[in-house]
Amino acid sequence: MPGPSPGGSPERETGAGGRPRGPGRDRRVRFRLPHTAIAVPSVREEEQLFYQRLEALAVPGPGGFGPLFASDGWSDLTAPPPAEDRLLRKRLVRAGPGGPRPLPGQEVSVKVLGALEDGGLVERDPRLIFVPGHGDVVQALELGVPTMQPGEISFFLAAFPYAYGRPGREPDVPPEAPLLFEVTLLEVRDGPDPQPLPPAVRLRLGSQRRERGNFHFARGDFAAALRSYRLSLRALDGPAAAPPGPEEEEELREQRVKCLNNCAAAELKLGRAEEALAACEAALRISPDNGRALLRRGQLLAERGRDAEAALVLKRALELDPANKVIHTELSRLAKRQSPPSSTGPQNPRRDPKPPPSPASPPPPSAEGAI
């Protein structure tokens, strides 16, 4: 998933007198022994507490989050002293009753609220479930939640590299925006075994994780992008609760091909051409006429000197997309490499063969963007 759920009011029920009533408003949980009533705070009340805590930190204010990045009372979660970058900071709000911190591979449930420097609430999720390290949430939560104990409430102050990056998140998070998260660790449990899922759920999870990979790819974090793409494939290929219908089967196939192409792009960015070639070939086993996979496979084969194979692959790609200038350029390169060297004797200039025309534009690098 691309991070905590975006802001926006939850659906509201209507109470007595037609007044809107949020989840938990005017509701009490009663225990038989002892006779005790515990009021469940409403969404509005939780937000009021959040803003009271922000005001205690002098946020929002004229300096925004700037003073907090330099102030005492926070611990730094990135580079250790003396080189701490103070780009991701933690401040304890309320300690939990105790318990072990999340271990690698365990699943966590957290409650998240998050605000911009102007106080605008852009994150509101009463129960966000994820596995730290899987790349499904922003880095502030990936790195921050494993430092918490169950029941703990903490602030995480995140500069844009640990929030939504340089591009931000349309339409509510501007580019290069720092965020302040309030996180409550609700539960820690062992990661669930893969469960049979309906095709629609597999598609949703696969799409969310692929989009999260694209977010990492755009930030230049290609290792994190690759992890997200592999998790997407795991969701798409996981056990099914029911056989997919024809449309769902076609969409699952298309999603797998997109993920494999993106894996190839990320592998190339990481300098692993052999793994990129394997990803292209896996995509072509699913969709033999996928133009993106054919082009990249042809480029990779040509780089290895396997010119005959590369030419066959690129010619097939050209049949599918005759106007593609990149394919024409690659085939021209192969033709030049395979043509015999010209003789050194005198030649009649009027009979010299003309060189092939230059391409209209230079070819892009073999690693294409993520889709």
C-alpha positions in Angstrom: 0.0 0.0 0.0 1.2 3.4 -0.6 1.2 4.5 3.1 -1.4 5.4 5.7 -4.9 6.0 4.4 -5.5 9.5 3.1 -7.3 12.0 5.2 -11.0 12.5 5.0 -13.9 12.1 7.4 -15.2 8.6 8.0 -18.7 7.7 7.2 -21.0 8.9 9.9 -24.1 7.4 11.3 -27.2 9.4 12.4 -28.1 9.5 16.1 -31.2 10.7 17.9 -32.5 13.9 16.6 -30.7 13.5 13.2 -27.4 14.6 14.6 -24.4 13.1 12.9 -22.6 10.6 15.0 -19.1 9.3 14.4 -17.9 5.8 15.3 -18.0 5.4 19.1 -19.9 8.6 19.8 -22.1 8.3 22.9 -21.2 4.5 23.0 -20.0 2.8 26.2 -18.3 -0.5 26.6 -19.6 -2.2 29.8 -17.9 -5.0 31.7 -19.9 -7.3 34.0 -17.3 -7.6 36.8 -16.5 -5.1 38.2 -19.3 -2.7 37.3 -17.2 -0.3 35.3 -18.0 1.8 32.2 -15.3 3.0 29.9 -16.2 5.7 27.5 -14.8 5.1 23.9 -13.5 8.5 22.6 -15.1 9.7 19.5 -13.1 10.6 16.4 -13.7 14.3 17.1 -12.4 13.9 20.7 -9.3 12.1 19.5 -8.5 14.8 17.0 -9.0 17.4 19.7 -6.5 15.6 21.9 -4.1 15.5 19.0 -4.3 19.2 18.3 -3.9 20.0 22.0 -0.6 18.1 21.9 0.4 19.9 18.8 -0.3 23.2 20.5 1.8 22.2 23.4 4.7 21.8 21.0 4.0 25.3 19.6 2.7 23.8 16.3 1.3 25.2 14.1 3.4 28.3 14.4 5.4 30.8 12.3 8.4 28.5 12.2 6.4 25.4 11.2 8.3 22.2 12.2 11.6 23.9 11.8 12.2 24.5 15.6 11.2 20.9 16.4 13.9 19.5 14.1 16.5 21.4 16.2 14.9 21.1 19.6 15.8 18.9 22.6 13.5 16.2 23.9 13.5 14.2 20.7 15.5 11.1 19.8 16.9 10.6 16.3 16.1 7.4 14.4 18.5 7.7 11.5 22.2 8.4 11.6 23.7 8.0 15.1 25.6 10.8 16.8 27.6 12.8 16.1 26.4 12.6 12.5 22.7 12.5 13.1 20.8 14.1 10.3 17.7 14.9 12.4 15.4 14.0 9.5 13.4 11.5 11.4 12.8 12.2 15.1 10.8 10.5 17.9 9.2 12.0 21.0 7.4 9.8 23.6 3.9 11.0 24.4 2.8 8.2 26.6 4.6 5.0 27.6 2.8 1.7 27.2 2.2 -0.9 29.9 5.2 -2.8 28.6 5.8 -5.7 26.2 8.3 -6.6 23.5 8.9 -4.3 20.6 8.0 -5.6 17.1 10.5 -8.1 15.7 11.3 -8.5 12.0 8.5 -10.2 10.1 5.8 -9.5 12.8 2.6 -7.7 11.9 1.6 -4.6 13.7 -1.7 -2.6 14.2 -1.3 1.1 14.8 -3.5 4.1 15.0 -2.2 7.0 13.0 -2.9 10.7 12.9 -0.7 13.0 10.8 -0.5 16.8 10.2 1.3 19.2 7.9 3.1 22.3 9.2 -0.1 24.4 8.9 -1.9 21.9 11.1 -3.9 20.4 8.3 -4.8 16.8 9.1 -3.8 14.5 6.1 -3.5 11.1 7.9 -6.3 9.5 9.8 -6.3 5.7 10.2 -7.9 4.1 13.3 -6.3 0.7 12.6 -3.5 0.5 10.0 -2.1 -3.0 9.7 1.3 -3.7 8.1 4.5 -5.6 8.4 7.5 -3.3 9.0 10.1 -3.8 6.3 7.6 -4.8 3.6 7.5 -1.3 2.2 3.8 -0.8 2.5 3.9 2.5 4.5 6.1 5.6 4.6 9.6 5.3 6.0 8.6 7.2 9.1 6.4 4.3 10.1 8.7 1.6 8.8 11.5 2.8 11.0 9.6 4.3 13.9 7.0 1.7 14.8 9.7 -1.0 15.6 11.0 1.3 18.3 7.6 1.2 20.2 6.1 -1.0 22.8 2.4 -2.1 22.7 0.2 0.7 24.1 2.8 3.4 23.5 1.9 6.7 21.9 4.7 8.7 20.2 5.2 11.5 17.8 7.3 11.0 14.7 8.6 14.1 13.0 9.6 13.2 9.4 11.3 15.4 6.9 10.1 14.8 3.3 12.6 11.9 2.5 10.9 9.9 5.3 7.3 11.0 4.5 6.0 11.3 0.9 9.3 12.3 -0.7 10.1 15.1 -3.1 6.8 14.8 -5.2 4.5 14.7 -2.2 1.1 13.0 -2.5 -1.7 14.5 -4.5 -3.9 16.1 -3.7 -3.3 16.7 0.0 0.5 16.5 0.7 2.5 19.2 -1.1 6.0 18.5 -2.6 8.8 18.2 -0.1 6.4 18.4 2.9 7.5 17.3 6.3 4.9 15.6 8.4 4.2 15.1 12.1 2.7 11.7 12.9 1.1 10.6 16.2 1.2 6.8 16.4 -0.4 4.5 18.9 0.9 0.9 18.8 -2.2 -1.2 19.3 -1.0 -4.7 18.8 2.0 -6.9 17.8 1.5 -10.4 16.5 3.3 -12.9 14.4 3.0 -12.4 10.7 0.1 -14.3 9.3 0.6 -17.3 7.0 -0.6 -16.7 3.5 -4.3 -17.1 3.5 -6.5 -17.9 0.5 -7.9 -14.6 -0.8 -10.6 -13.8 -3.3 -9.3 -12.6 -6.6 -10.5 -9.1 -6.0 -8.5 -8.8 -2.8 -5.4 -10.3 -4.5 -5.7 -7.7 -7.2 -6.1 -4.8 -4.7 -3.1 -5.9 -2.6 -1.0 -6.4 -5.7 -1.9 -3.0 -7.1 -1.3 -1.2 -3.8 2.2 -2.8 -3.4 3.1 -2.1 -7.0 2.1 1.6 -6.6 4.2 1.7 -3.4 7.1 0.3 -5.4 6.6 3.0 -8.0 6.8 5.6 -5.1 10.1 4.2 -4.0 11.3 4.0 -7.6 10.5 7.7 -8.2 12.5 8.6 -5.0 15.5 6.6 -6.3 15.3 3.9 -3.6 15.5 1.0 -6.0 16.1 -1.7 -3.4 12.9 -0.7 -1.6 11.0 -0.6 -5.0 12.2 -4.1 -5.8 10.9 -5.4 -2.4 7.5 -3.8 -3.0 7.3 -5.3 -6.5 8.2 -8.8 -5.2 5.5 -8.5 -2.5 3.1 -7.5 -5.1 3.9 -10.6 -7.1 3.5 -12.7 -3.9 0.0 -11.3 -3.4 -1.0 -11.8 -7.1 0.4 -15.4 -7.1 -0.9 -16.3 -3.6 -3.4 -19.0 -2.8 -6.9 -18.2 -4.1 -10.1 -18.6 -2.1 -12.0 -19.0 -5.4 -11.1 -19.4 -9.0 -11.0 -16.0 -10.8 -13.4 -15.2 -13.6 -12.2 -14.5 -17.1 -11.9 -10.7 -16.5 -10.1 -11.2 -13.2 -7.7 -13.7 -14.7 -6.8 -11.3 -17.4 -6.2 -8.5 -14.9 -4.1 -10.8 -12.7 -2.0 -11.6 -15.8 -1.6 -7.9 -16.7 -0.6 -7.0 -13.1 2.0 -9.8 -13.0 3.6 -8.6 -16.3 3.7 -5.0 -15.0 5.4 -6.1 -11.8 7.9 -8.2 -13.6 8.8 -5.3 -16.0 9.2 -3.1 -13.0 11.4 -5.6 -11.3 13.6 -5.6 -14.4 13.8 -1.8 -14.4 14.8 -1.8 -10.7 17.3 -4.6 -11.2 19.0 -2.6 -13.9 19.1 0.5 -11.7 20.8 -1.7 -9.1 23.3 -2.9 -11.7 22.1 -6.5 -11.8 21.6 -7.1 -15.5 21.3 -10.9 -15.2 18.4 -10.6 -12.8 16.8 -8.0 -15.1 17.0 -10.4 -18.0 15.4 -13.1 -15.9 12.5 -10.8 -15.0 12.0 -9.9 -18.7 11.9 -13.6 -19.6 9.4 -14.3 -16.9 7.2 -11.5 -18.2 7.4 -12.9 -21.7 6.4 -16.4 -20.5 3.1 -14.8 -19.4 2.7 -12.4 -22.3 5.0 -13.4 -25.3 4.0 -10.2 -27.2 4.6 -7.6 -24.4 6.5 -4.8 -26.2 8.2 -3.4 -23.1 9.6 -6.8 -22.1 10.7 -7.6 -25.7 12.5 -4.3 -26.1 14.4 -4.6 -22.8 15.3 -8.2 -23.4 16.6 -7.3 -26.8 18.7 -4.6 -25.3 20.1 -6.8 -22.6 20.9 -9.6 -25.1 22.7 -7.1 -27.3 24.8 -5.8 -24.4 26.0 -9.4 -23.8 27.0 -9.8 -27.4 24.2 -12.3 -28.2 23.4 -10.3 -31.4 21.6 -13.0 -33.3 19.1 -13.6 -30.4 18.8 -9.8 -29.8 18.0 -9.2 -33.5 15.2 -11.8 -33.5 13.7 -10.4 -30.3 13.9 -6.8 -31.5 12.4 -7.7 -34.9 9.4 -9.2 -33.2 9.1 -6.1 -31.1 9.2 -4.0 -34.3 6.4 -6.1 -35.9 4.2 -5.2 -32.9 5.2 -1.5 -32.9 6.6 -0.5 -36.3 6.8 3.2 -35.5 9.0 2.7 -32.4 12.2 4.8 -33.0 14.0 3.1 -30.1 13.6 -0.3 -31.7 14.8 1.0 -35.0 17.9 2.5 -33.3 18.7 -0.8 -31.6 18.4 -2.8 -34.8 20.6 -0.2 -36.6 23.3 -0.6 -34.0 23.2 -4.4 -34.4 23.4 -4.1 -38.2 26.5 -1.9 -37.9 28.1 -4.3 -35.6 27.4 -7.3 -37.9 28.3 -5.6 -41.2 31.8 -6.6 -42.4 34.6 -3.9 -42.2 35.1 -1.9 -45.4 38.1 -2.8 -47.6 41.2 -0.5 -47.3 41.7 -0.2 -51.1 40.6 2.8 -53.2 37.0 3.1 -53.9 34.8 5.2 -56.1 33.1 7.7 -53.8 30.1 7.7 -56.1 29.6 4.0 -55.5 30.1 4.1 -51.7 27.0 2.9 -49.9 25.3 5.7 -47.9 25.4 5.3 -44.1 22.1 4.6 -42.5 20.3 7.8 -41.5 20.8 9.0 -37.9 17.8 8.4 -35.7 15.5 11.3 -35.0 16.4 11.2 -31.3 19.0 9.4 -29.2 17.9 6.2 -27.6 17.0 6.2 -23.9 18.9 4.1 -21.4 18.0 0.5 -21.3 16.3 0.9 -17.9 12.8 2.4 -18.4 10.6 3.8 -15.8 8.2 1.9 -13.6 4.6 1.3 -14.6 
